[in-house]
Amino acid sequence: MHEVALVESLLESVHEQLRDAGVVGRVRRLDVVIGPLSGVVPEAFRFAFEVLSPESLGPNCELVIHTTPARCHCHSCGAVSQIVELTYVCPACGSHEVRLEGGRELLLQSIEVDEEQPCDDVPAEPPSQEPNRL
Ligand SMILES: [Zn+2]
């Protein structure tokens, strides 16, 4: 299940973006865009997210998955159809002579954060660090 690795890198980039923006707070909601040709299974992605996110982002972070359509160009009938699921069949005529285009993205679209004021920001749990052993 490569979705675990994808979610891990998503969570990493969430932390990176918050750090870059200087935002401190609890992440409430993430919106991601998954194209049908990205090879990512949204259900597996969500499952991996639910397993991994509490430790990384805290509890109750909502994940909203948007799917973008890909285009299916048919060589038999000339139709250009939008597809939201991976298919190699023309929706208009049923031909397999199709070329797919777009829809390969896996994007972090937006991050919603309950911002904390830096002045009364007392971390509940200081990051625990293993002492280095020589
Ligand atoms: Zn067709």
Boltz pocket constraint, residues with backbone or C-beta under 6 A from the ligand:
constraints:
  - pocket:
      binder: B
      contacts: [[A, 74], [A, 75], [A, 76], [A, 77], [A, 78], [A, 79], [A, 90], [A, 91], [A, 92], [A, 93], [A, 94], [A, 95]]
      max_distance: 6.0
